[in-house]
Amino acid sequence: MRIYGGHDYYDCGLSLGIDPTIVLVREKTKSVLARDAGGSLLNPYLELHPFTAGTIKNFAVVLCDKVYRGVEIGLQYYWSAEKFRAALKNRRATVAMRPGYWSGKREPRLEEWFAPFRAPEALHTFMLMNKYSILIESFSLGDRDERRFRVNCCGLKQIGFAKAVDPYTAFQELSMWIGGVLGGTSPETVTIKDDRVLIENHGFDRVSSFRGPRIA
């Protein structure tokens, strides 16, 4: 698989070899409305008690056709019920999920919240039609903006997603998804017009130039 645009934690899989017929173009700013993709994946509101224990932000990542949910407290990211319970214990806090925002009437268990699941049919179809491979949704109590998914971005490392899926597994799943389910992407049909993407893909950024590190 060839990857254009930015860097992420699963890029180490490139060391396994490159299939030029499989291409992933990562985006920096592209997003879509969640309602256009079948709706938000973060319906329950998570609350920490007492509130002085910190604020909580929750995430949903769609990797290929599978959905993973995680939470962040104080820049620490958790992708399993076991790790999150330990963090709550250390903070002497508890978490509540408002049942009114869940698909059922009872309050869900943390194990249900963190359990990965197959993308709903509407979301699966949306990804196939648009040839998307990665979606990220985030939400905190108090957010007023309409829910959106970031598309094919390079933000999985920043939210500690390696704790949910190791880098080589993520790389393999993306390769199989793009090359198999999406039917592959011929390099002739992928045109990178953004000069910044081309420069980054060759290992250069704001602090590096073709002649070496930039001097402030």
C-alpha positions in Angstrom: 0.0 0.0 0.0 1.2 3.5 -0.8 0.3 6.3 1.6 0.2 10.0 0.7 -0.3 12.8 3.2 1.0 13.2 6.8 2.1 10.4 9.1 0.4 8.0 11.4 1.2 5.2 13.8 0.5 2.3 11.4 3.0 3.7 8.7 5.6 1.2 10.0 3.7 -1.4 8.0 5.2 0.1 4.9 8.4 -1.8 5.8 6.5 -5.0 4.9 6.5 -4.0 1.2 4.5 -1.8 -1.0 1.7 -2.8 -3.4 1.5 0.1 -5.9 -2.1 -0.8 -6.8 -3.3 0.0 -3.3 -3.3 3.7 -2.4 -4.4 5.6 0.7 -4.6 9.4 0.4 -4.9 11.0 3.8 -6.8 14.3 4.3 -6.0 17.1 6.8 -9.3 18.9 7.0 -12.0 17.0 5.1 -15.1 16.1 7.1 -18.7 15.0 6.5 -21.8 15.4 8.5 -22.6 12.4 10.7 -26.2 12.4 9.6 -25.2 11.9 6.0 -23.3 8.7 7.1 -26.2 7.2 9.1 -25.9 9.2 12.3 -23.6 9.8 15.2 -21.9 6.8 16.9 -21.6 8.6 20.2 -25.2 8.8 21.4 -24.7 8.2 25.2 -23.5 11.1 27.3 -20.6 10.1 29.6 -20.3 12.0 32.8 -17.7 11.8 35.5 -18.7 12.1 39.2 -17.7 14.2 40.9 -17.2 16.7 38.2 -14.0 17.9 39.8 -12.4 14.5 38.7 -12.1 16.0 35.2 -13.9 16.4 32.0 -14.4 13.5 29.6 -14.3 13.4 25.8 -15.3 10.4 23.9 -14.3 9.2 20.4 -15.5 6.8 17.7 -13.1 5.5 15.1 -14.3 3.6 12.1 -11.4 1.6 10.7 -12.6 0.0 7.5 -15.9 -1.6 8.5 -15.4 -1.8 12.3 -16.3 0.7 14.9 -14.2 1.4 18.1 -15.1 3.7 20.9 -12.7 5.3 23.4 -12.5 8.1 25.9 -10.0 10.8 26.9 -9.5 12.3 30.4 -6.7 14.8 30.9 -4.9 13.9 27.7 -4.9 10.2 28.6 -6.7 7.9 26.2 -8.5 4.7 27.0 -9.8 2.1 24.6 -10.9 -0.7 26.9 -13.2 -0.9 29.9 -10.5 -2.5 32.1 -8.1 0.4 31.6 -10.8 3.0 32.0 -12.1 1.5 35.2 -8.5 1.6 36.6 -8.3 5.2 35.7 -11.6 6.0 37.4 -10.4 4.2 40.6 -7.2 6.3 40.7 -9.3 9.4 40.3 -11.8 8.2 42.9 -14.5 8.9 40.4 -17.4 7.1 38.8 -18.9 7.4 35.3 -22.5 7.6 34.4 -24.1 7.1 31.0 -27.5 8.8 30.6 -29.9 6.0 29.4 -31.9 8.5 27.5 -29.2 8.8 24.9 -28.7 5.1 24.6 -30.5 2.8 22.2 -32.3 1.1 25.1 -33.9 2.3 28.3 -31.3 0.9 30.7 -27.9 2.3 31.5 -25.3 0.5 29.4 -22.2 -1.2 30.9 -18.7 0.1 30.1 -18.0 -3.3 28.5 -20.8 -2.6 26.0 -19.5 0.9 25.3 -15.9 -0.2 24.6 -16.8 -3.4 22.6 -15.9 -3.0 18.9 -18.7 -3.7 16.5 -19.4 -3.9 12.8 -20.4 -0.6 11.2 -24.1 -0.2 10.8 -25.5 -0.9 7.3 -26.0 2.7 6.4 -22.5 3.7 7.5 -21.0 0.7 5.7 -22.8 1.6 2.5 -21.7 5.3 2.9 -18.0 4.3 3.2 -18.3 2.0 0.2 -19.9 4.6 -2.0 -17.4 7.2 -1.1 -14.4 4.9 -0.9 -13.6 6.0 2.7 -11.3 3.9 4.9 -11.1 5.9 8.2 -13.6 8.1 10.0 -13.2 9.8 13.4 -15.9 11.4 15.5 -15.4 13.2 18.8 -17.8 14.6 21.4 -17.7 16.4 24.8 -20.6 17.5 26.9 -21.4 21.0 26.0 -20.6 20.7 22.3 -23.2 22.5 20.3 -21.8 21.9 16.7 -23.5 19.3 14.5 -21.7 16.0 14.7 -19.1 15.4 12.0 -16.7 12.7 10.9 -13.2 13.5 10.0 -12.4 11.6 6.8 -9.2 9.6 6.1 -7.2 11.8 8.5 -3.9 11.1 10.1 -5.1 11.6 13.7 -5.1 8.1 15.1 -1.8 8.4 16.8 -2.8 11.6 18.6 -5.8 9.8 20.2 -3.8 6.7 21.3 -5.6 4.4 18.9 -2.7 2.0 18.9 -4.1 0.8 22.2 -7.1 -0.5 20.4 -5.5 -1.9 17.2 -1.7 -2.5 16.9 0.0 -0.8 14.0 0.7 -3.9 11.8 -2.9 -5.1 12.2 -4.2 -1.7 11.3 -2.0 -1.5 8.2 -3.1 -5.0 7.1 -6.8 -4.2 7.6 -6.5 -1.0 5.6 -4.6 -2.8 2.8 -7.3 -5.5 2.6 -10.1 -3.0 2.8 -8.7 -0.8 0.1 -7.4 -3.5 -2.2 -10.3 -5.9 -1.7 -13.5 -4.4 -0.6 -13.0 -1.0 -2.2 -11.6 -2.7 -5.3 -8.1 -1.1 -5.0 -6.9 2.2 -6.3 -4.7 2.3 -9.3 -1.8 4.8 -9.0 -2.8 6.2 -12.4 -6.2 7.3 -11.0 -4.7 9.1 -8.0 -3.5 12.6 -8.7 -1.9 14.4 -5.8 -2.1 18.1 -6.7 -1.4 19.6 -3.2 2.3 20.6 -3.1 2.3 20.4 0.7 1.1 16.7 0.5 3.8 15.9 -2.0 6.5 17.6 0.1 5.4 15.9 3.3 5.3 12.5 1.6 9.0 12.9 0.7 9.8 13.6 4.4 10.0 17.4 4.4 8.0 19.7 6.6 8.1 23.2 8.1 11.3 22.4 10.0 13.1 20.6 7.2 14.0 21.7 3.7 15.7 20.0 0.8 19.0 21.3 2.0 18.6 20.2 5.6 17.0 21.5 8.9 15.8 25.0 8.8 17.6 27.5 11.0 15.3 29.8 13.0 
